[in-house]
Amino acid sequence: MKKAALITGASSGIGAATAIEYSKNGYFVYLMGRNKERLQEVALQCRGGASIVSCDITDLPALNKRLDEVLSAKIHRVEVIVNNAGIYDVHSTEKGSDEIWTREFEVNLLGPVRIVRAFFPYFKQHGGGSIVNISSTLGLRPQGPTSAYAAMKAAMVNWTQSLAYEGGEFKIRANCICPGIVDTPIHSFHNLDPEKKTEALEKMKTLQPLGRIGTPEDVARAAYFFGSELSSWTTGAVVPVDGGINLT
Ligand SMILES: NC(=O)c1ccc[n+]([C@@H]2O[C@H](COP(=O)([O-])OP(=O)(O)OC[C@H]3O[C@@H](n4cnc5c(N)ncnc54)[C@H](OP(=O)(O)O)[C@@H]3O)[C@@H](O)[C@H]2O)c1
């Protein structure tokens, strides 16, 4: 059976780059997200083969249906899950509504929990598996008015470590990556016209010791390392991939 990876949020940014990275390394990839057109574009760049499993991860019946399809596939064995789908929100605790907190919880935490819960029996049955959770440096150290987002990303860090404990005896590994500022559509600066964007990026450069913000590929390579056998003796790791911004 060909080894496969399930990547959530694969239609854009870090998830798309991660899917392409796994594909380059011989994995069949299951691409999850809502935007079928963009998933299709990513699938075309995955030369190792790809299948689109489009759904909103907050829609439980739709998610379960998609997960059943992946879990029952006979030609590919999923060895890796990359929980990458996420939404960002810029509100303080004072300004953030219940609706914002609920949405942040459902997309950034409950969705990944449901996916892992569905995969645990499958991983046990197949002798192991690897989970990579994409958190954020804001989950390690909050900054700015992003309290709901930062709280969910902090919960993801802690949950990853619980998973590492729970999964160890079944050879299920769980690791967490905390990206810094990465140039993707999640940020409003991503689609600025070139002059304004250069200006915005110049300002952000000084925030990181390595002198630049990240690319989706910078994170994708780490997501490949922690998901694949390259990191076979690592579990429960929480790793900033952030140009050093966590040191500033
Ligand atoms: N970029 C950064 O600076 C940065 C820093 C730290 C952490 N991160 C984290 O990295 C991850 C990827 O973000 P990105 O920067 O690559 O942003 P992005 O380009 O906006 O990608 C977000 C992805 O999440 C998917 N998604 C959002 N809501 C979803 C839902 N309800 N159901 C299914 N899929 C959903 C989107 O797919 P559809 O629109 O097709 O549904 C998209 O593929 C996120 O968890 C984010 O918090 C990013």
The ligand as an SDF file (V2000), in Angstrom:
LIG
                    3D

 48 52  0  0  0  0  0  0  0  0999 V2000
    0.6120   32.6460    8.0450 N   0  0  0  0  0  0  0  0  0  0  0  0
    1.0660   32.8340    9.2610 C   0  0  0  0  0  0  0  0  0  0  0  0
    1.7410   33.8510    9.5520 O   0  0  0  0  0  0  0  0  0  0  0  0
    0.7960   31.8200   10.3390 C   0  0  0  0  0  0  0  0  0  0  0  0
    1.4860   31.9610   11.5650 C   0  0  0  0  0  0  0  0  0  0  0  0
    1.2550   31.0450   12.5710 C   0  0  0  0  0  0  0  0  0  0  0  0
    0.3670   30.0080   12.3750 C   0  0  0  0  0  0  0  0  0  0  0  0
   -0.3160   29.8950   11.1840 N   0  0  0  0  0  0  0  0  0  0  0  0
   -1.2590   28.7930   11.0520 C   0  0  0  0  0  0  0  0  0  0  0  0
   -0.9800   28.0740    9.8750 O   0  0  0  0  0  0  0  0  0  0  0  0
   -2.1800   27.4380    9.4100 C   0  0  0  0  0  0  0  0  0  0  0  0
   -2.3470   27.7040    7.9130 C   0  0  0  0  0  0  0  0  0  0  0  0
   -2.5430   29.0820    7.7310 O   0  0  0  0  0  0  0  0  0  0  0  0
   -2.0500   29.8870    6.4290 P   0  0  0  0  0  0  0  0  0  0  0  0
   -1.2090   30.9800    6.9110 O   0  0  0  0  0  0  0  0  0  0  0  0
   -1.5390   28.9550    5.4010 O   0  0  0  0  0  0  0  0  0  0  0  0
   -3.4420   30.5630    6.0060 O   0  0  0  0  0  0  0  0  0  0  0  0
   -4.3770   30.4020    4.7160 P   0  0  0  0  0  0  0  0  0  0  0  0
   -3.5540   30.5340    3.4940 O   0  0  0  0  0  0  0  0  0  0  0  0
   -5.4990   31.3600    4.9530 O   0  0  0  0  0  0  0  0  0  0  0  0
   -4.9050   28.9090    4.8330 O   0  0  0  0  0  0  0  0  0  0  0  0
   -5.8790   28.5210    5.7600 C   0  0  0  0  0  0  0  0  0  0  0  0
   -6.4150   27.1860    5.3150 C   0  0  0  0  0  0  0  0  0  0  0  0
   -7.3960   26.7440    6.2840 O   0  0  0  0  0  0  0  0  0  0  0  0
   -8.5290   26.2850    5.5870 C   0  0  0  0  0  0  0  0  0  0  0  0
   -9.7340   26.4510    6.3930 N   0  0  0  0  0  0  0  0  0  0  0  0
  -10.1310   27.5500    7.0750 C   0  0  0  0  0  0  0  0  0  0  0  0
  -11.3220   27.3360    7.6410 N   0  0  0  0  0  0  0  0  0  0  0  0
  -11.6810   26.0610    7.3170 C   0  0  0  0  0  0  0  0  0  0  0  0
  -12.8100   25.2710    7.6020 C   0  0  0  0  0  0  0  0  0  0  0  0
  -13.8370   25.7180    8.3450 N   0  0  0  0  0  0  0  0  0  0  0  0
  -12.8660   24.0200    7.1010 N   0  0  0  0  0  0  0  0  0  0  0  0
  -11.8530   23.5360    6.3470 C   0  0  0  0  0  0  0  0  0  0  0  0
  -10.7540   24.2460    6.0360 N   0  0  0  0  0  0  0  0  0  0  0  0
  -10.6750   25.4980    6.5230 C   0  0  0  0  0  0  0  0  0  0  0  0
   -8.5810   27.1300    4.3130 C   0  0  0  0  0  0  0  0  0  0  0  0
   -9.2410   26.3890    3.2990 O   0  0  0  0  0  0  0  0  0  0  0  0
  -10.6300   26.7920    2.5850 P   0  0  0  0  0  0  0  0  0  0  0  0
  -10.7050   28.2760    2.5290 O   0  0  0  0  0  0  0  0  0  0  0  0
  -10.5450   26.0900    1.2630 O   0  0  0  0  0  0  0  0  0  0  0  0
  -11.6390   26.1710    3.4860 O   0  0  0  0  0  0  0  0  0  0  0  0
   -7.1080   27.2700    3.9650 C   0  0  0  0  0  0  0  0  0  0  0  0
   -6.6870   26.1830    3.1710 O   0  0  0  0  0  0  0  0  0  0  0  0
   -3.3120   28.0060   10.2710 C   0  0  0  0  0  0  0  0  0  0  0  0
   -3.6560   27.0740   11.2680 O   0  0  0  0  0  0  0  0  0  0  0  0
   -2.7060   29.2440   10.8900 C   0  0  0  0  0  0  0  0  0  0  0  0
   -3.2860   29.5740   12.1300 O   0  0  0  0  0  0  0  0  0  0  0  0
   -0.1150   30.7750   10.1660 C   0  0  0  0  0  0  0  0  0  0  0  0
  1  2  1  0
  2  3  2  0
  2  4  1  0
  4  5  1  0
  4 48  2  0
  5  6  2  0
  6  7  1  0
  7  8  2  0
  8  9  1  0
  8 48  1  0
  9 10  1  0
  9 46  1  0
 10 11  1  0
 11 12  1  0
 11 44  1  0
 12 13  1  0
 13 14  1  0
 14 15  2  0
 14 16  1  0
 14 17  1  0
 17 18  1  0
 18 19  2  0
 18 20  1  0
 18 21  1  0
 21 22  1  0
 22 23  1  0
 23 24  1  0
 23 42  1  0
 24 25  1  0
 25 26  1  0
 25 36  1  0
 26 27  1  0
 26 35  1  0
 27 28  2  0
 28 29  1  0
 29 30  1  0
 29 35  2  0
 30 31  1  0
 30 32  2  0
 32 33  1  0
 33 34  2  0
 34 35  1  0
 36 37  1  0
 36 42  1  0
 37 38  1  0
 38 39  2  0
 38 40  1  0
 38 41  1  0
 42 43  1  0
 44 45  1  0
 44 46  1  0
 46 47  1  0
M  CHG  2   8   1  16  -1
M  END
$$$$
